[in-house]
């Protein structure tokens, strides 16, 4: 995560060992590294929950800043990056221009995952069109258990995959039920105790992964939820009547 600034001063260096390569000014460079255990200026720069949860503004990411000044007149000048401790870190928006696109894209996906995932669960009820009091009513959803969301972020092709991890049902009579069984389409059963018309809907919690330009699969931090539109469930009371046996 490197930025350049063609300005600044630096104490004179011994340049007698080689010819001058250019007359360009001194070059100030900076690198922004997420404040996560194990991250270094020249190595791993993965995001972590801590770096995304400690800034004052939602969606910002906390970074350490490393700086160096390169003398472009010196062949292969490669001074080390030194961490700037005043301040000890900075909080930036994920799409800040000074960030490396790899880290910026991950931060953008983490920040916007809730907005990106829009698929709602549509309830399917059995029996239909009406159910009965004290009879097991089956609820499932027609939404897929996972789906791909193609995006373009910072000029790069990104595919986010959202996977349903939990379905929470609201049956319209004050009762709820949930399941996390993979591939179940959110299947639960419920027994209504009174007749009438109820509005039932499902809330789906999604986890996510993403790939940048066909690269390795990376995990999205956090989850997204979508609340489905309600459907009307008619609940009827079955009655038992005695009738004469036909002669």
N, C-alpha and C positions, 0 to 999 in steps of 0.2 A: 504494500500500500504506500506508494511513493509519490510525493509531489515535489516540484522543483520551483525555486525562486532565484532568478538571476540578479542577486544583489548581495550586500553585506560586505564585511571586511574580515580579514583573517591575518594572523601574524605571518610574516614572511617565511617561506619554506626554502630549503636548499634545493635548487633546481639545476645545479651544476652537473649532475650526473647524466643529463640527457637533454636533447634539444627541446625547444619550446614546441608544443603541439598545436596551440592555437592562441589567439589573443582574446578569447572569450572571457567574460568576467567570472569571478568565483560563483559557484553554483551551490545554493542552499537546497538541501533535500530533506524531506520528512517522510516518515512512515507511521501509519496509524495501526496499532495492534489491539484487538479486543482484550479487555482486562479479564482474561480467563487463565486459570492455572495451566501451566504448560505452554502457553503461547510465548513466542520469542520474536524478535525483530527479523530474524532471518529464517524462521522455521514455521511451525504450526501457527495458523491465525484463525482458528475456528471460533465461532461464536459460542456463548454459553448463556444459560438463563440469567446468571448474575450480571453479565454485561448489558443485558436488555431490561433489567428491572431496577436499576439503581440511579437512573437519570430523572431529573425533575419533570421532563415532558414525556408523555406516553409516546412510544414508538422510537425514541432516541436510543442510541447505543453508546456505551462508555468505552473510550479508547485510551491507551497509553500512547504518547507521542515520542518518537525517536527522531533525532535530527543529526545532520552532519553537513559539512561544507567541503565540496570537492573543488580542487584547484585544477581546472581544465587545461592549464598550461603544462601540467606534469603528467607524463604518460602513465596510464594505469593507476592514477591516484585513487585510492580506495580506503579512505579513513573509516573507522568504525562509526556506527550509529550510536549516539549517546541519548539515553532517556532524559527527556525534559521533565523535571519534577516541579516546575513552577508554571502552571498548576500541575498536580500529580496526574491528572487525567482530564479529558475533555469529553463532552457529550455532543454527538452529532446526529443529524438526520441520516437515515440509511442511504439516501441518494446524494449525499454531500460530494462535490466534485473531487475532493482530495482523497477519497477512499478508493482502494483497489476494487475493481468490478466484482471479483470473486466474493469478497466479504460484503460488498454493498448489495449484491443480488440476494445473498442469504438473509441479510438484515431486512431488505424490502419484503421478501416472502414472509418472514416471521411477522413483520409488522402488519402486513395486509392480508394474512391468511384468512381472517374472519370475513373480510370483504370479498376475497376471491371466491370463497366457497358459498354458492348460492342455491344449490340443489336442495329442494324441500322433499320431505316424505309425504306421499299421498296415501292415506289409509285405505286398505282393502279389508272389508268386514265380511265374515261368514258366521251364521247364515245371513242371507240377504234376500229381499230388500229389508226385511225386518227380523229381529231376534226376539227371544222370549225371556221373561223373567225367570231367574234361577237356572238358565241354560248356559253352558259354556259358549261364549262368543269369541271367535278367533279374530285377532287383529294382526295384519302384516302390512308392509309398505311396498309399493311398486318401485321405489327408488333403488338404483344399483348399490351394491355394497362398496364399490369404489368406482371412481371415474377420473379421467385425465382432463386437465385444464391447460391448454397451450397459451403461452404468453410471450411477449417480447419485452425484456427489461434491459435497459442500458444498451440497447442495440443487439442483445443476444437472445437466442431462442431458449426459452425456459418452459419445461413441462412440469406442472404441479399435479400430483396425484393425491386426491382426498379419499380416505377410507373410513367408512362408518365404524365407530368403535363402541357406541352405545345408543340404544333407542329407549326413550322414556315416553310412555303413553299416558295421555290424560283422557279419561273416558267420559267426561262431562257430568259425572255424578259425584265428583269430589275425590274419586279414587284414582290412583296412578299405579303403574307397574313399569319395570324396566328390564332390559336384557342386554348382555354384551356378547352373546353367542355369535361367533363369526359365521357368515353365510346363512343366517336364519331369517333374513329379511325382517328382523325385528319382531318375530312371532311371539305373541303373548296371548293368554286367554283371560277373560273377565266375565263375571256373572253380575248382571244387573239385578237389583232387589225390588225395583219399582218400575211400573210402566211409564211411558212418556217418550219424548223425543230428546235425544242427547247429542251434544256436539263433541266429537272425539277428534283428537289430533295427536301428532307425534313430534317430539323434539329429538333431533339426531345430533350426536356429538361426533365430530370428525377429527382424525389425525391426518398428518400429511407427510409426504416426501416430495423432493423435487430433483430435477436434473438440468444442468446447464449445458446446452449444445451437445447433448448425447453423452455427457460425462458421467461420473459416478453418482449413484443415488445418495442424496443427503436428507437427513431428517429435519422436518420443520419443528421448531420449538413451539409448544403450546397447542391448543386445539381451537376448533371453530364449532359453532352450533347453528343449526337452522331449525326454525319452527314452521311446521307444515300448516296449511290451511285446514280448518276443521271440516269434517263431513257429518251429516246428520244421520243418526242411528235411531231407527224406530224400535222401541221396546214395547212388546205387547204382553198382556197377561193371558196365559192359557187357562181355559176353564174346562172342567170335567163335568159332563152331564150323563145321567143314566137314561137309557132309551129302551123301549120295549123290543124284545127279540122278534124279528119278523116271523109270522106264522107260516 
